[in-house]
């Protein structure tokens, strides 16, 4: 099926307000959690993006009632779940299309004692193994089988029992799955080396409001006392910190003054500080971030004068989802920087497009790139390119908006998977993005 294309006329100043959408990563977790209860669950600030639409379609196929109350607000009722749907070709096709579907396994296992999943899709950003999930499930007493010929995962656990689970990697989706599976297990489950991103904290708060017993929220050690059932709740998703960071990079690259509304600053962690290390001025006004127009911004060095290195790490470290935005923003800064993408081995493979646009980047290996900032002396130039994944796609869009001339971006369904009506929202503050239907 042909994909839509963005035609981007670069070099225009933007000015105005942008309100971040609801957090994509949180939305995928909390929507899976509605399967845990027969009672009504209402979720607000749901991002209207492709990945969320696919997950909503998937759980509707399972028999969950989904009612759209208004933009961003949905009511769920998972009283009558059709377990036979799990064996259908329709379920397999839909589940493969979105990586977030993996978290349905924990919820289905907890409530229905069985789960099935074809190998999920998602971004092509390197190896994203699921071993952590299945080791945790088996510790809780589930039986795991893998059909190598069809790439299908099967779980069955007639009586899950609490256990001590040591996560072999700090996985956000793995931690979410352990929480979803253990909240109705018999006894106490302790999850060591758990992820503690705001997404996980929000999932914990939602589950607690449904009647779960969870201690250690916001830490790397979660203690879950199993309960027999969960009830309904009303939950509001946080603003998307990845979109907030993307807007900061956009303002810097296009020399634009942009106000980012209602950011929940206390939940942003290191994000403002890391952008400030690039020399980007960020002002906090109430709960808004204001990025003023800057003709120049200069990359800091370490205290001893050595070149700055920015790397990703699990929360509270800097999120890997913003590394591509940092890299793009650095291309027009004054100074040099080493970008070290530790957690995914293919996320830097979009830099060839930036080099074609005129950026000075040395790709050292799959994990490291050195950026030599142009300090606006040479603008990037518009080219034809393809979006490889959600985050790189938006980074390339930002580069195109700052470039001289017109750029064409193919495969923009990758951008649509994570960013709600991004072209319309940016055009409203002065961007010139034309969506060409594929």
N, C-alpha and C positions, 0 to 999 in steps of 0.2 A: 504494500500500500504506500502510495506517495506521501511524503511528509511535507508539511508547510515549510515555507522559507521566510526568513527575515531579510529585508533589504534595509540597510541602516545607513543613513546619511550622517556622517560624523562631523565633529567640529562645532557643535552648537552648545551654547551655555544653557544650563538647566536652572530653574529656580522654583521653589515651592515646597510643599509638604508631602511626605510619603508616610503612610501608615503601614507598618509591617503586617503581613498575614499571620495567621496562627502557625505555630511550629509544626512543620511537616513530620519530623521524627516523633514528636509527642503524639500527634494525631494518629499515626499508624498503630502505636502501642495502645492508646486508650480505646480506640475503636475495636481492637481485638478483645479488650477486656469486657466489652458488653456481652459477650457470649457466655460469661461466667454466671449470669443471673437470669431468672425468668422475669424479673421485675423491670420496670421502665427506667431507662437511662437517657438523660438529655446531655448533650455536649455542645458547648458554645465555642465560637471562634475557630471553627473547623476550616482549614484552608481549602478553597475550591480549586484543587489541582488534580492532575491526571492520576497520580499515584493514589490519592484518597478516593477518587471516583472508582478506580479499579477495585480497591478494597471494599468499598460500600457495595459494589455490584457482586463481589464474591460472597459477602455475608448474607446478602439478600437471597442469593441462590441457595444458601444453607437453610433458609426459612426465617431469618431474622427480619422483623418488620423494621423498615427504615423510612422515617417521615422527615422531609425537609421542612422545617418550620419557617425559616427565612434564610437569607444568605448567611452561611456560616453556622447555622444552628440546626441540629438534628435530634430527633427522638428515636430511640431504639427499643425494641421489645424482642428478645430472643427466647420466647416461651416455647415455640414449636420448631425445633431444629430437625432437619431431614438428614440423618446420617448417611442414607443411601446416596445422597448427592456427592459425597466424598469420592465415590467410585466412578462417577460420570466423567466423560471426556470433557464436558463443559467446565467442570470444576478444575480438572487438571490443566486445561488451557488457560483459565483465568488465574489460577494460583501461580503458574509459571511466569506470568507477566509482571509480577511485583514481588520484590524481595521481602517487603513487610508482611507478606502472608505467612512467613515462617513463625510469627508470634501467635498465630491461631493455634499452633500445636500445643502450646502450654495451656491455653484456655480450654481447648477441646479435651485434652487429657484430664484436666482437673474436673471438669463437669461430666464428661461422657465416657471417661476411662479409655478412650482410644483416639488416635489422630492419624491422619494420612496427609502427606504432602509430596508433590512432585518437586524436583529441584527448582528453587525459585530463581527468577531473573533479577533485573536491576541494572545498576551501572557496571560497565566494564572497566573497573578500576583495580584489577588485580585479584588475587586469590582471596576469597572471603569464605573461609571454611565454617562448617557448622558443627564440628566435633564438640566444641564447648557445650552447645545446646544438648546434644545427645548424651554426653557423659553425665550432665546434670540430671537429665530425665531418668537415666538408669540408676543413679544414686537414690532417686526417690522411689525406686521399685518398678519402673516401667520396663517393659521388654521392647527392645529396639531391633528392627530389621531393615536392611537396605537392599533394594532390588537394583543391582548394578546394571542390568540390561536396559531398564526403563528409567533409571535415576529417580526412583521413588523411595520415600522414607515412610516407615510404618512404626507406630507406637501403640502399645497396649499396656494398661496398668489398672487392674481391677481394684486395687487398694493401695494408693500412694501413701508412703510413710515418710515423715520428716527425717531429714538427714543433714549431716555436715557436708556442704558442697564447697570445694575449693576450685574456683574458676581458674582454668589454666591461661586465660587471657581476660583482660578487662573489656568485655564485650557488652555494649549497650543492649543489643537485641537479645544476647544470651542471658543477661541479667533480667531483662523483662520477661523472658520465657520462664526462668526459674521462679520469679515472683508469681506469675500467672498460674504455674503448675502447683506451687506449694501452698497457696493461700487456703486451699480446702483439703490439703493432705492431713493425715492423722499424725498429730504431734508437732514437734518443733523442727524447723529447718533453719540452719544458719548458712548464709551465703557469704563466703569469704572472697576477697579480691573482686567485689562487686563494682560495677560501674556506678558512678554517683552523679552523672550529668543531670541538669535540671529536668530533662525528659523523664528520667527514672524517678526523681523526686516527685514529679507531678503524677506519675503512674501510682507511686506509693500512696500519695494523698488521696487519689481517687479511690483506690482499693480500700483504704482505711474508712473513707466515707461510706463505702458499700458494706462495711462490717468486718473487714480483714483486720488482723492484729499484726502490725509490723513495727519493729523498733530499729533504730539506727538509720533512719531516713537522712540522707545527705552524707552518709559515711560509706566506707568501703566494706562494712560488715553489716549485713541485714539479717535480722532475726524475725522469723515468721512463725507465729503460733497458728496452726490450722484451725479453721472453723468449719462447721457443717454446711453452711450456705451463705450466700451473699445477697444483698438487696439492691434496690435501685439507688440512683444518685443524680445529682446535677454537677457537671464539671465544666470548667472554662480553661481552654488551652492557652498557654503563654504565647506572646509574640515570638516570631521565628528569629532567633539570634543570628542565624546564617544570613537571612535576608537583611537584617540590620547591618551586619558587617559588609555585605555586598553594596548597600547604599552608601556606606562610608567610603569604600573604594571608588564607587561611581562619582561621588562628589569631588574627590581629590583628582581623579583622572580628567574630569571635564571642567575643572576650575569653577565648579558650581556651588552656590549656596543652597544647601538642602536641610530642611528640618525633618527629622525622623521622629514620628509621634509615638508616645506611650510605649517606651522601649522596655519597661521593667528593668531599670538600670542595675539593680542589685543582682539580677540573674545573668548578667553578661560576662561575669568573671574577668578574664584577662583580655577580652576582645578590645575594649577601648585602649588599653595600655599598649598592646602590640601595634595597633594602627598608629598610636602616638610615637612609637619607636621609628616609624617611617617619616616622622615630621609632620604628620597630618594633625591639624588643629581640630579638636573635638570639644565642644562646650556643652555642659549639662544645664538645661533650663527646665526646672521642674522634673518631669519624667520624660522630657524630650531631649534628643541629641541634636545639636545644631553644628553642622560642618560648614564653616565659612568658605567663601571663594579664596583660593590660594594660588598665586602665580608660581610659587616654588615651595617645595617641601623637601627637607633634607634628612636622609637616613642617619640615625644615631650610630655611634660606635660603642663597643664595650669600654669600660672605664680605662683599660690599659691602651686604648686606641685601636685595638684589633677589629677586624670586620665583623659586623653584626651577623649573627646566625639566628634565624627563626625556624623553629621546628614544632611539629605537632606532637601531642601526647594526650593520654586519657585525662578527662576532667579531674581536677581543676586546671590542667594544662590547656594549651591552645588547641582548639578544635581542628581536625584535619579538613573539615568541610570548608574552611576559609583560606586554606593555603594557596589555592589558585587565585583568589582575589588579592591576597598579599603580594603574590608574584607579579600580577598585572600592575598593581598600583606602584610597585617598585620600579617599573620600566621607565616612568617619567619623573622619578625622584632624583635628587642630587646625591650621589654616593653609590656605594656598592653593597650587596647583601648576599649571603648564602641562604638559600631556601632548602631545608632538609625535611622532606616528606617521609617520615619514618614508617607510618602505619599502612600505607598502600603503595605497592610497587609500580603502578602504572598511571598514577594521577598527574605526573609531570609530562606525560607524552603529548600534551597539547601545545607545548612551547614552540614546536616547529612552526605553527601558525603565527605566533607572536614574532618569531624571527623573520618570517616572510613579510610581516608588517613593518619591520625595521627595528625591532627591539634588539638590544644587545644582551643576549643570554647564552651562557655556556652550560649545556646539559652534561653534567659530570658523570652521571649514571642514573639508573631508574629512580633513585631516591633524592638526588641532589642537583640543584641548579644554581649557578651564580648569575646574578643580575647586575649589570652595570647601568646605572640610571642615566637617562638621556638629559635630565634636567630641562625638559621641554625645548631643547635646542633643535631637535629634529622630531617632528610629530610622527606618530605611527601613520601608516598609509592603509587605505581601504583595500581589502582583498576578498577573494571568494574562499570560504572555509566551511568546515563541518563540525558540528558540536559532538564531542565524543561521550560526554556524560553531563549530568545536571550542573555540577559546580563549574566545570571547565566551560560549559556552554555559556553560563552567565558571565564568567571572566572574559570570554571572547566577545560577548555582547558589550561589556564595558569598554574593552579595547576598541571596538568598532565605533562606539559613540564618541570616543576621544580622538579618533583618527581623522586624517585629512582625506576627503573623498568618500566614496560609497563602498560598503562591504555587503557581501551576501553570505548569510549563514544558513546552511542546510541542516537537516536532522533536528529541527527545533522542538520536536516532540520531547526530546530529552530535557529541554528547558521547561516546557509546559508541565512535565512531571513534578517539578518542584517549586515553580514560581507562578503565582496566580495572576493571570492577565497582565503579564509584565510589560508587554508592549503598550497596552492601553494606559497603564498607570504611569509609565515613564513619558509617554507622549503628552500626558496631561500637564507635565511640568517642563515641556519644551523639547523633548527628544523627537527625532524623526525616524520612526521605525514603521515600515510597511510590512504587513503580513501578507504573503502571497500564498494562496491556497494550493496545495500539492495535488 
